[in-house]
Amino acid sequence: MTLRIDRRRCAGSGLCAVQLPDVFDQSEEDGKVLLSTPEPGPRLAGAVRAAAARCPSGAITLHGGGPAGERPRDGNGTGRPGGRAQDTEEA
């Protein structure tokens, strides 16, 4: 599974960074999400899915791997992409 974040969409709530500090961080400049681990691996897959689902702005998208991996999924589970390619950060 690969994670992508849309910093334009991020509300800076920090839920992801609190839940998974090994995967997500928060910018000291603007408070928005940063990726520490863009491919967290199977051990963290469930926790990463939960963090993406809790993201209030849907700024975290999951790509590849697992049952939800056949198509991009946004944080609220709708399957809509988080933004245009130039608006997203892929690590």
C-alpha positions, 0 to 999 in steps of 0.5 A: 500500500502506498499513501498519498496526501493532499496538503491543500485539502488537509485541515491540520487536525493532527489526528493522523500524526497522533494515531500513527506518528511513525507514518504521519507527521505535522508541519511546524510551519502550517500544521498540515500533514507530512508523510514519514513513511509513504509505504508502511507495509502490511503490519500497519495496514489496518492502522493506516486505513483507520487513520485515513478513515478518520481524516476529517478532510479526506486528505489521505488516500491509499493506493494498492495492496489489500482489499481496498487497494484496487482503486484509490480511496480517500479518507472517508471511503468514497473512492473519490481521488483526493485531488488533481495530481498536481495538488497531491504529494506522493512520496 
